[in-house]
Amino acid sequence: MTLLLRVLYRLYRFSSGRWHWAQRRFTRPGLAVLGALILAALLAPDTDNNVTYQALPLLLCLLVVAVGLSRLSQVRFSASRLLPRFGTVGCPLDYRILVKNLSAKAQNGLTLMDNLADPRPAFEEWVEVQLAEQKLVHSFRFSGYRPANPFKLATVREAAVPPVPPNQEAEVRVELTPLRRGILRFTGVTLARHDPLGLFRTLITVPLVQRVLILPRRYPLPAIALPGTARYQEGGVALAASVGQSEEYVALRDYRHGDPLRHIHWRSWARVGKPVVKEFEDEFFVRHALVLDTFSKHPHSEVFEEAVSLAASFACALPTQESLLDLLFVGPQSYCFTAGRGVAHVDQMLEILASVRACADQPFRALEHLVLSHLKVVSGCICVLVAWDEARRSFIGKLRALGVPVWVFVIVAPGEGQLLEPGPLRDEPERFSILEIGQVEAGLAKLK
């Protein structure tokens, strides 16, 4: 079985590599001629039942002439790519490439192609994805759902290059659509010119290594009343502003025995001639925990990707100016990232979500332990789960038993939502939401 899989993997790499080469070398009419040539070659031996063999010499002659007439060897150029800091899955990313003509004559009729790093996976990852996809296709054969290609990171549109005089620069606008979150790597820029017949292209490539971070897809969220109320936060607000207690300045008053020296207001003491201290009061505010379930068996699961997108949607939608949001998840280790009230910005949380990966080497109780140890400071929990099994139902039950308000979102494959019951949330079914792949935005619009 392993030998067969390795043979199939080699065939996959060879066929995908040849198809990528053909798409770049041949124009659309050229691909049509190439396809007709292959078909004619396959049918040519049967001369008694068809006459397709007569087209074989003509098609072959067209391609030979096209290849012979194509030329671009005299073009020399340099390029610089002006990328934005971030992109977002599913949203077109427009950027500019400056192309400088280093040759002694003007160049026109060029096409620019931006080159991404080879997305083909290693053998072990390819096998894992193939086995998982077979299960998905078998499970969803009646739903019409087909999983997306997890190895296709983005689509880049070819762009026409305006005429470039000698030793001059031209600006080319390129449109790229990210398909997967994470770091998107660029390797170079290619200029192409097709032959007079418009069938075959000659390519010249210059290395230009860069990268851009692709953030998760975000969905619009309605105005919903999140669980929990304001609580006293010991040391919470003062994470970045002062040392020790979490207090808010109220007024000045006379010094009393026992007041800490760091509260003395020196300017007022100098003005009135006696010690004056700053008076504070304890501050209460809302602090939500955003719990992301990363325990997915399939690292490229669409369910897991939708869970990350939902977590990113909540990170952007929650009002963090007057509250704190703690992102809790488990990867190689347990993580807690806090944003809001000047501690950190939402963009930083999105950067973390762009790089989070599924966890396969730790049990779900690692996330349960992380959240339970964090409960004393949170007002409520928003739990984004990728399954609704006994371990997760038990986890939500423990949160309810401790009196923590929760709102549970379970991401499921198409057609599986009707099979799930609220379990520990049966007395609050409005706090239990099932979101199917492909219907996440519509499901979120129904929230109250």
Residue, then its C-alpha position, 0 to 999 in steps of 0.5 A: m500500500t505504501l509503495l502504491l501511494r508513493v507511485l500515486y504521489r509521484l504521478y501527482r507531482f509530475s502531472s501537476g508540474r506539467w500542467h502548471w508548465a503548460q498553463r504558463r507556456f501556452t495561451r488559451p488558444g495554444l492550450a486548445v490546439l495542444g488538447a486537439l493535438i493530443l486527441a488527434a494523436l489518440l484517435a489517429p491509429d483508427t483510420d478506418n472509422n475516423v479522419t482525425y489523423q488528417a488534422l494531426p500534421l496541421l496541428l503539429c505544424l502550428l505548434v512547431v511554428a509557434v515555438g520557433l517564432s517565439r523569442l524574448s531572449q533580448v529582454r532584460f528587466s528588474a522588478s520591485r513588488l509593493l505589497p500591503r502588510f496584510g491580506t484576507v482570505g477570499c478578498p482580492l488583494d491589489y498591489r503594484i509591481l514596478v518593472k524596469n526595462l534594462s534593454a536598449k530598445a522599447q518593449n511592448g506586448l508583454t504579460l506579467m505573471d507573479n510567481l508563488a512558492d511551490p504549494r505541493p506538499a510532502f508525501e506524508e501530508w499528501v497521504e493524510v489529506q487524501l485519506a481525509e478527503q475520501k472520507l469527506v466525499h463519502s460522507f457528503r455524497f448526498s449533500g453536493y459539498r466538495p472540499a476545497n483544494p487545501f494546497k492551492l493558496a491563492t490565484v494570481r491574475e496575469a497582468a498586461v505590461p504597458p509599453v516600456p521605453p529603454n531604461q524606463e520603469a512601468e507600473v503594473r497592477v496585479e490582483l491576487t485572491p488568497l484562498r488560505r490563511g497564513i504566510l503567502r510566499f512569492t519567489g519571483v516575477t515572470l515576463a511573457r511574450h507570445d509568438p505571432l500566432g498567439l499560441f506559445r509564450t517565451l518566459i523570462t523570470v527574475p527572482l524576487v522573494q517576498r511574503v505577506l500574511i493572509l488573515p482569516r476570513r471574517y463574517p459580519l456579526p449582528a449586535i448580540a448580547l454576549p454573556g457575562t457582566a462586569r467584574y473586578q479585575e485584579g491587576g487587569v487594567a494596569l497591565a501596561a500602565s502601572v505596577g500592582q493594583s488595577e485602580e482608576y484615578v478619582a481625585l486628590r486627598d490628604y495623606r493618611h498613614g499607610d498610603p503607599l509612597r508611589h501614590i504621592h502627588w509631589r506637585s500638590w505637596a510642593r504647592v500646599g506644603k503638606p503631603v497629598v496623595k492620588e485617590f483611586e477606586d477599584e475598577f470593574f469591567v467586562r472581560h470575555a474569553l474567546v475559546l478556540d477548539t484546535f483539536s481537529k484530526h485533519p490539519h486542513s479541515e474546512v471545519f477547523e478553518e471555519a472555526v478560525s474564521l468565526a473566532a476572528s469575526f468575534a475578535c473584530a466585532l467585540p468592543t475592546q475599547e472598554s473591555l478585554l478579550d482573551l483568546l485561549f487555544v492550545g497548539p504546541q503549548s497552551y496560549c492566552f492572548t489578551a487584547g483591549r483597553g490598550v493592552a494589545h490591538v485586535d490586529q495582533m490577535l488576527e495575526i495570531l489566528a492567521s498562523v494557528r494550526a490544528c493540534a493533534d498531539q495533545p488531548f482536549r483536556a489541555l484546553e479544558h485545563l487552560v480555560l478552567s484556570h482562567l475563569k476567575v477573571v472572565s465575565g463569560c466565555i464564547c466557545v468555538l468548537v469543531a465537534w460536539d462529543e462527550a469531552r466537549r459536552s462535559f467541558i461546557g457542563k463544568l463551565r455551567a456548573l461553575g456559574v460561568p455564562v457561555w455561548v457555544f458555537v459548533i462548526v459542522a459539515p453540511g447536513e450534520g447540524q440536525l444530529l446535535e442536541p444542546g446537551p448541557l445548554r438544553d435550558e438555554p438553547e439560544r446560547f447553542s448555535i450550530l453552523e454548517i460549512g457554507q452556511v456560516e454567514a447565514g447562520l450568524a445573521k439569525l443570532k439575537 
